[in-house]
Amino acid sequence: MLIRQPFQPYLTYFALVFTCLLTFFKGFDAVMNPFDYKSFITHYIGIPIYIFGYALYKCSSSLITLLHVLMGSDPKDRDGQVGRNGSIYWIPRIR
């Protein structure tokens, strides 16, 4: 059963718009007269870093399918060894 939280998805939309406005206006003094390129780079360097990281995530996330993720099958294989279908278990064995 799907549980829906109050104010969703509108609260998410509000957070996205608020974050975009905050990011845009936090370095507004860098673009005022006179234009200071050092201050502009300092204020807005996070935007291309975020876009690059998101693009890298989207490109690399398609390489791993859910069939290759082993979660909770054979407990004796969970010490970092290779599983039955060639996937690596990431859950360490608790001794």
N, C-alpha and C positions, 0 to 999 in steps of 0.2 A: 504494500500500500504506500502510495506517495504522500508524504507529509508536506504541506505547503505552509511556509512561515508567513507571518503577517507582514504586510507592505511589500511583498515580493511580487514581481520583479522590479517594481517602481523604486524601491530603496536602492537597488543595484544601479539603476539608470541614474538616479540622483547622485550617487557616489562617483560614478564615472564622469558625469558632467562637472561636478564640483572639483574633482581631481584635475580634469583638463583645464578648467578655468584657473585653478590655483597654479598649475604648472606654467600656463601662459603668462599670467600676471606677476609671477614672483620675480621675474627678471625684466620687468617693464622699464625700469630705469636704465637698462643697458641700451635700449633702442631710442631713447630720448636724445635730444641734441646736447652735446655732441655724441655721436655714435662711438661706443667703446667696444671694440671687437674682443678684447680680453675678457671683459665682464660678460659679454654676450655668450662666449664659449663656456665660461664658468657656469652661467645660469642655465643654459639649455643643452649641455652635453648629455644629460640624462635621457633626453628624448631619442637620439639615435642609438644610444646604448640599449634602451628598452626595446626599440624596434628590431635591432639586430638580435637581441636575446630571444625575442618572441619568434622571429623568423627561424632562428636556429632550433628552437624548441619544436616548431611545427615541422621542420624538415627532418629532424632526428626522431620525433615521436612516431613517425610512420614506419620506422625500421623495426620496432618491437611490437609484435602482435600479442593479443591476449592469450593465444595458444602457447606462447613461449614463456609466460609468467607462471611459475609454480608457487602456489600458495597453500600450504598445509596438506600436502599429500602424504608422503612417506617420511616420518620423523627421523629415521636413521640416516637419511641422505642430506640432512640440513646443516652440515658443517662446512659449507662452502664448496662442496664437491659438485661434479657435473651430474645432473639428473638423468632420468631414463631417456628423455627425448633430446638430450644435448644442451638443455638450459642449465644455468647456474642458479643454485639456491642462494638467496640473499639473506635468509633468516638463519642466524647462527643457532647451533644446538645449545640448549640450556642444560648444564650438567649439575 
